[in-house]
Amino acid sequence: MPSPTKILYEAKKPRPGTVIFTSATSFAIVASAFWVPLAFAWSARRIVSMDEKNSDEEEALERKKTERKKKKRRAIGIFILCAILAWMPIRRWRWLHQLSVWDIWFEHLQVKVIGEEPPRRQLLYAIVPHGVFPFSLGFAALGHLREKIFRLERIIVANAVMWVPVLRHIAGWLGVIQADREKVSAALSSGATVAVAPGGIGEMFYPRPGCPPDHEYALLRQRKGFIRMALQHGVPLVPVYVFGSNQLLRRLPMPAIVERFSRYIQYQDL
């Protein structure tokens, strides 16, 4: 007999400075897909432009030459740092799941979990909707939500996540697995409890123009690979709906080609 529905978790009221903290970390992590490439391009341009100046101004004052050399070294340093962030190998940090700092995010979003107590066994969670950024998928694997409710070992992310510096590091430290059939199957075979956002990148583009902006959207048609995976491994499938995910962030209107390209690079093989 299923356990009764109840409040499994409710965040405390936001503490002072919560908005500043969440805004800063959002920019550092979520917006890394934009600011890291920009920093990379800026430093590369600075290196090239300073090389040109050194050749054209051979008779310039020594002080100006020294200043240009300092700026060039800084630009080279930023370029190298961006390259390291983009390609360095990543190891999982299990202690990262347990940091109390995640509570600040839960307080900011006023997270509340309502439902039946999940059984203490291996499960496959299907968390919808994805939203512009899958906060709900990540939060289920962090802090009190992970330790007391979901007990997640792995979350499944689109392959494109591992191409984004900073975001790929956070994902790697948390031990995510890419949306690859063999990798997901191996995780389930090992007995790990896993979570996936079936709608994936496609749900990032909802609500579409013409759709009511205050409605909730989840894409499940033609996205049944996770169901087959659960059946193959005999793992109970637990649906989780997160109200407000579609309203958490708003995206700017974009050409249709952006959505097509985003769907292409995610490469989900489930």
NORGI-V180454 format. One record per helix or strand. SS is the DSSP state (H for helix, E for strand). FROM is the first residue (numbers start at 0). TO is the last residue. If there is no record, write none. Layout:
[[SS,FROM,TO] [SS,FROM,TO]]
This chain:
[[E,5,9] [H,17,28] [H,31,55] [H,61,86] [H,93,97] [H,101,108] [E,111,114] [E,122,127] [H,134,138] [H,142,149] [E,153,156] [H,158,162] [H,166,172] [E,176,177] [E,179,179] [H,180,188] [E,193,195] [H,199,204] [H,224,232] [E,235,240] [H,244,247] [H,255,265] [E,268,268]]
